């Protein structure tokens, strides 16, 4: 299926940013690397002119995106088990286990969720490109839980727009170091690429970052031997890269087991983050749907109690 032409007009809050970064923010179905590739190939124009991915944009600039038809996938299907929460002709919702990468990339050419999906599904949308068929949003390798995948381009675009317009609900369970003094609140802190370590994100001054908001609430401290850790819920109001991990570090209570934004360890083999509940509107029926991913074993063995919890 061919991809229709899309156009975006640059707003004032993107002034001075790189074109590839702006494209990735305005078109959530495109990764930063995919946007860069399309710009370099001439499939994305700025005011009708081919420019470099690093070209800074100005208010009122018009970005025109005309992706080529998706090429046949070169990613090999693999018979990897999937935990399916829901599936129909338009989408599939998975409970992603920790430790599996969502799509192929450098160092992860096989054994990914996409390899498993290609074995399981007759068709997937082509918007994400050859290496990311069907992928509407992503979870980090060591984050578990709800992940929605589109089976065709119309569903992909509709779901991507819901994420972009903040019409989805995304609730996560997190185990953090320490006990927050304020049991519930809003973390409202802009996020951008780390000024020194470009592989990381960071909280930055308002003039240098994108607006980012995370609601959080303490559920309960953990029982021994994890008495220095606390179970909390986080609800994403925006969707920045590594948002929960960065915001919890900023709060002073980084994710337990997070080697990038914490110190790793803490008695856990991975960053303890689980995409617990995902709410969206079905792209065809327009029915409101909510999915809940069962806890992975490393959460389940902790004896978590939700009986008196008031969700954020």
CORNOR-V957034 format. One record per pair of residues at least 24 apart in sequence whose ideal C-beta (glycine too) atoms are under 8 Angstrom apart, sorted by the first residue. I is the first residue (numbers start at 1). J is the second residue. D is the distance in whole Angstrom. If there is no record, write none. Layout:
i->I j->J d->D
i->I j->J d->D
This chain:
i->1 j->69 d->7
i->1 j->70 d->8
i->1 j->126 d->7
i->1 j->152 d->7
i->1 j->153 d->5
i->2 j->69 d->5
i->3 j->66 d->7
i->3 j->67 d->4
i->3 j->68 d->8
i->3 j->69 d->7
i->3 j->70 d->8
i->3 j->126 d->8
i->3 j->127 d->6
i->3 j->153 d->7
i->5 j->64 d->7
i->5 j->65 d->7
i->5 j->66 d->5
i->6 j->64 d->8
i->6 j->65 d->5
i->6 j->66 d->8
i->7 j->62 d->6
i->7 j->63 d->7
i->7 j->64 d->5
i->7 j->65 d->7
i->8 j->62 d->7
i->8 j->63 d->5
i->8 j->65 d->8
i->9 j->60 d->7
i->9 j->61 d->7
i->9 j->62 d->6
i->9 j->63 d->8
i->10 j->57 d->5
i->10 j->58 d->7
i->10 j->59 d->6
i->10 j->60 d->6
i->10 j->61 d->4
i->10 j->62 d->8
i->10 j->63 d->7
i->11 j->59 d->7
i->12 j->59 d->5
i->13 j->210 d->8
i->14 j->57 d->6
i->14 j->59 d->8
i->15 j->56 d->8
i->15 j->57 d->7
i->15 j->58 d->6
i->15 j->59 d->5
i->16 j->56 d->5
i->16 j->57 d->7
i->16 j->58 d->8
i->17 j->56 d->7
i->17 j->57 d->6
i->18 j->53 d->6
i->18 j->54 d->5
i->18 j->55 d->7
i->18 j->56 d->7
i->18 j->57 d->8
i->19 j->44 d->7
i->19 j->46 d->6
i->19 j->51 d->6
i->19 j->52 d->8
i->19 j->53 d->6
i->19 j->54 d->7
i->19 j->55 d->5
i->19 j->56 d->8
i->19 j->57 d->6
i->19 j->63 d->7
i->20 j->53 d->4
i->20 j->54 d->7
i->22 j->57 d->5
i->22 j->63 d->7
i->23 j->63 d->6
i->23 j->65 d->7
i->25 j->210 d->7
i->26 j->63 d->7
i->26 j->164 d->8
i->27 j->65 d->6
i->27 j->160 d->8
i->28 j->136 d->8
i->28 j->137 d->7
i->28 j->160 d->5
i->28 j->163 d->5
i->28 j->164 d->5
i->28 j->239 d->8
i->29 j->127 d->5
i->29 j->128 d->6
i->29 j->136 d->7
i->29 j->156 d->6
i->29 j->157 d->7
i->29 j->160 d->4
i->30 j->65 d->8
i->31 j->128 d->8
i->31 j->132 d->7
i->34 j->128 d->8
i->34 j->129 d->5
i->34 j->132 d->8
i->38 j->65 d->7
i->38 j->67 d->6
i->41 j->68 d->8
i->43 j->67 d->6
i->43 j->68 d->6
i->67 j->127 d->7
i->69 j->126 d->7
i->70 j->126 d->3
i->70 j->127 d->7
i->70 j->129 d->7
i->70 j->130 d->7
i->70 j->133 d->8
i->71 j->130 d->5
i->72 j->130 d->8
i->73 j->118 d->6
i->73 j->130 d->5
i->73 j->133 d->6
i->74 j->130 d->6
i->75 j->104 d->6
i->75 j->112 d->8
i->75 j->114 d->6
i->75 j->115 d->6
i->75 j->118 d->6
i->75 j->130 d->7
i->75 j->131 d->6
i->75 j->133 d->8
i->76 j->110 d->7
i->76 j->115 d->6
i->76 j->118 d->7
i->77 j->115 d->6
i->77 j->118 d->4
i->77 j->119 d->4
i->78 j->110 d->6
i->78 j->111 d->7
i->78 j->115 d->4
i->78 j->116 d->6
i->78 j->118 d->8
i->78 j->119 d->6
i->79 j->116 d->8
i->79 j->119 d->5
i->80 j->111 d->7
i->80 j->113 d->8
i->80 j->115 d->6
i->80 j->116 d->4
i->80 j->119 d->7
i->81 j->116 d->7
i->82 j->113 d->8
i->82 j->116 d->5
i->82 j->117 d->7
i->82 j->120 d->6
i->85 j->146 d->7
i->85 j->291 d->5
i->85 j->292 d->8
i->85 j->293 d->7
i->86 j->289 d->7
i->86 j->291 d->6
i->89 j->151 d->7
i->89 j->284 d->8
i->90 j->150 d->7
i->90 j->151 d->6
i->90 j->152 d->7
i->90 j->155 d->4
i->90 j->282 d->7
i->90 j->283 d->6
i->90 j->284 d->5
i->91 j->148 d->6
i->91 j->149 d->6
i->91 j->150 d->6
i->91 j->151 d->6
i->91 j->155 d->6
i->91 j->159 d->7
i->91 j->282 d->8
i->91 j->283 d->7
i->92 j->117 d->7
i->92 j->120 d->8
i->92 j->121 d->7
i->92 j->134 d->8
i->92 j->148 d->8
i->92 j->149 d->5
i->92 j->151 d->7
i->93 j->146 d->6
i->93 j->147 d->7
i->93 j->148 d->5
i->93 j->149 d->8
i->93 j->278 d->7
i->93 j->291 d->5
i->94 j->146 d->8
i->94 j->147 d->5
i->94 j->148 d->8
i->94 j->149 d->7
i->95 j->144 d->7
i->95 j->145 d->6
i->95 j->146 d->7
i->95 j->147 d->8
i->95 j->293 d->4
i->95 j->294 d->6
i->96 j->139 d->6
i->96 j->143 d->8
i->96 j->144 d->6
i->96 j->145 d->6
i->96 j->146 d->8
i->96 j->147 d->5
i->96 j->275 d->7
i->96 j->293 d->8
i->97 j->144 d->6
i->97 j->296 d->6
i->98 j->141 d->8
i->98 j->142 d->5
i->98 j->143 d->7
i->98 j->144 d->4
i->98 j->270 d->5
i->98 j->296 d->6
i->98 j->298 d->7
i->99 j->141 d->7
i->99 j->142 d->6
i->99 j->270 d->7
i->100 j->141 d->7
i->101 j->141 d->5
i->102 j->135 d->6
i->102 j->138 d->5
i->102 j->139 d->6
i->102 j->141 d->8
i->102 j->147 d->7
i->103 j->128 d->8
i->103 j->131 d->6
i->103 j->132 d->5
i->103 j->135 d->6
i->103 j->138 d->7
i->104 j->131 d->5
i->105 j->131 d->7
i->113 j->147 d->7
i->117 j->149 d->6
i->121 j->149 d->8
i->121 j->151 d->6
i->123 j->151 d->6
i->123 j->152 d->7
i->124 j->149 d->7
i->124 j->150 d->7
i->124 j->151 d->6
i->124 j->152 d->8
i->125 j->150 d->4
i->125 j->151 d->6
i->125 j->152 d->5
i->125 j->153 d->5
i->125 j->155 d->7
i->125 j->156 d->4
i->126 j->153 d->6
i->127 j->153 d->5
i->127 j->156 d->5
i->127 j->157 d->7
i->127 j->160 d->8
i->128 j->156 d->7
i->136 j->160 d->6
i->136 j->163 d->7
i->137 j->163 d->6
i->137 j->239 d->7
i->139 j->275 d->6
i->140 j->242 d->7
i->140 j->271 d->7
i->140 j->273 d->8
i->142 j->257 d->8
i->142 j->270 d->4
i->142 j->271 d->5
i->142 j->273 d->8
i->143 j->271 d->7
i->143 j->273 d->5
i->143 j->274 d->7
i->143 j->275 d->6
i->144 j->273 d->8
i->144 j->274 d->5
i->144 j->275 d->7
i->144 j->293 d->7
i->144 j->296 d->5
i->144 j->299 d->8
i->145 j->172 d->7
i->145 j->274 d->5
i->145 j->275 d->3
i->145 j->276 d->6
i->145 j->278 d->8
i->145 j->293 d->4
i->145 j->296 d->8
i->146 j->275 d->5
i->146 j->276 d->7
i->146 j->277 d->7
i->146 j->278 d->4
i->146 j->291 d->5
i->146 j->292 d->8
i->146 j->293 d->5
i->147 j->275 d->7
i->147 j->278 d->8
i->148 j->278 d->7
i->148 j->280 d->7
i->148 j->291 d->8
i->150 j->283 d->8
i->154 j->283 d->7
i->155 j->283 d->4
i->155 j->284 d->7
i->158 j->283 d->4
i->159 j->280 d->7
i->159 j->283 d->6
i->162 j->280 d->6
i->162 j->281 d->6
i->163 j->239 d->6
i->166 j->237 d->7
i->166 j->238 d->7
i->166 j->239 d->8
i->167 j->280 d->8
i->167 j->281 d->7
i->168 j->278 d->7
i->168 j->279 d->6
i->168 j->280 d->5
i->169 j->235 d->7
i->169 j->277 d->7
i->169 j->278 d->7
i->169 j->279 d->4
i->169 j->280 d->8
i->169 j->290 d->7
i->170 j->235 d->7
i->170 j->236 d->4
i->170 j->239 d->7
i->170 j->275 d->7
i->170 j->277 d->8
i->170 j->278 d->6
i->170 j->279 d->8
i->171 j->233 d->6
i->171 j->234 d->7
i->171 j->235 d->5
i->171 j->236 d->8
i->171 j->275 d->8
i->171 j->276 d->5
i->171 j->277 d->4
i->171 j->278 d->8
i->171 j->311 d->7
i->171 j->312 d->8
i->172 j->233 d->7
i->172 j->234 d->5
i->172 j->235 d->8
i->172 j->236 d->7
i->172 j->244 d->6
i->172 j->273 d->6
i->172 j->274 d->6
i->172 j->275 d->6
i->172 j->276 d->6
i->173 j->219 d->8
i->173 j->231 d->7
i->173 j->232 d->8
i->173 j->233 d->6
i->173 j->234 d->8
i->173 j->273 d->8
i->173 j->274 d->5
i->173 j->276 d->5
i->173 j->295 d->7
i->173 j->299 d->7
i->173 j->304 d->8
i->174 j->231 d->8
i->174 j->232 d->5
i->174 j->233 d->7
i->174 j->234 d->5
i->174 j->244 d->6
i->174 j->248 d->7
i->174 j->255 d->6
i->174 j->272 d->6
i->174 j->273 d->5
i->174 j->274 d->8
i->175 j->222 d->7
i->175 j->226 d->8
i->175 j->229 d->5
i->175 j->230 d->7
i->175 j->231 d->6
i->175 j->232 d->8
i->175 j->255 d->7
i->175 j->256 d->5
i->175 j->257 d->8
i->175 j->268 d->7
i->175 j->272 d->4
i->175 j->299 d->8
i->175 j->302 d->8
i->176 j->229 d->7
i->176 j->230 d->5
i->176 j->232 d->6
i->176 j->248 d->6
i->176 j->253 d->4
i->176 j->254 d->7
i->176 j->255 d->6
i->176 j->256 d->6
i->177 j->228 d->7
i->177 j->229 d->6
i->177 j->253 d->6
i->177 j->254 d->6
i->177 j->255 d->8
i->177 j->256 d->6
i->177 j->262 d->7
i->177 j->266 d->6
i->178 j->228 d->7
i->178 j->229 d->8
i->178 j->230 d->7
i->178 j->252 d->7
i->178 j->253 d->5
i->179 j->218 d->7
i->179 j->221 d->6
i->179 j->230 d->5
i->179 j->253 d->8
i->180 j->216 d->7
i->180 j->218 d->6
i->180 j->230 d->7
i->180 j->232 d->7
i->180 j->251 d->7
i->180 j->252 d->8
i->180 j->253 d->6
i->183 j->217 d->7
i->183 j->218 d->4
i->184 j->215 d->8
i->184 j->216 d->7
i->184 j->217 d->4
i->184 j->218 d->7
i->184 j->312 d->6
i->185 j->215 d->8
i->185 j->216 d->6
i->186 j->213 d->6
i->186 j->214 d->7
i->186 j->215 d->6
i->186 j->216 d->8
i->187 j->213 d->7
i->187 j->214 d->5
i->187 j->215 d->8
i->187 j->216 d->6
i->187 j->247 d->4
i->187 j->248 d->8
i->187 j->250 d->7
i->187 j->251 d->6
i->188 j->212 d->8
i->188 j->213 d->5
i->189 j->247 d->6
i->189 j->250 d->5
i->191 j->240 d->5
i->191 j->241 d->8
i->191 j->242 d->8
i->191 j->243 d->6
i->191 j->246 d->6
i->191 j->247 d->8
i->200 j->242 d->7
i->200 j->260 d->6
i->200 j->261 d->7
i->201 j->240 d->7
i->201 j->241 d->5
i->201 j->242 d->5
i->201 j->243 d->8
i->201 j->246 d->5
i->202 j->246 d->6
i->203 j->246 d->6
i->203 j->247 d->7
i->203 j->250 d->5
i->210 j->238 d->8
i->210 j->240 d->6
i->211 j->238 d->6
i->212 j->238 d->5
i->212 j->240 d->5
i->212 j->243 d->6
i->212 j->246 d->8
i->212 j->247 d->7
i->213 j->237 d->4
i->213 j->238 d->5
i->214 j->238 d->8
i->214 j->243 d->6
i->214 j->244 d->6
i->214 j->247 d->5
i->215 j->312 d->4
i->216 j->247 d->8
i->216 j->248 d->8
i->216 j->251 d->8
i->216 j->312 d->7
i->217 j->309 d->8
i->217 j->310 d->7
i->217 j->311 d->7
i->217 j->312 d->4
i->219 j->304 d->7
i->219 j->305 d->8
i->219 j->306 d->7
i->219 j->309 d->5
i->220 j->304 d->8
i->220 j->305 d->6
i->220 j->309 d->8
i->222 j->302 d->6
i->223 j->302 d->7
i->223 j->303 d->6
i->225 j->267 d->7
i->226 j->256 d->8
i->226 j->267 d->6
i->226 j->302 d->7
i->229 j->256 d->5
i->229 j->266 d->7
i->229 j->267 d->8
i->231 j->302 d->8
i->231 j->304 d->6
i->233 j->276 d->7
i->233 j->309 d->8
i->233 j->311 d->6
i->233 j->312 d->6
i->234 j->312 d->8
i->235 j->311 d->8
i->235 j->312 d->5
i->244 j->273 d->6
i->245 j->271 d->7
i->245 j->273 d->7
i->268 j->298 d->7
i->269 j->298 d->7
i->270 j->298 d->7
i->272 j->298 d->7
i->272 j->299 d->7
i->274 j->299 d->6
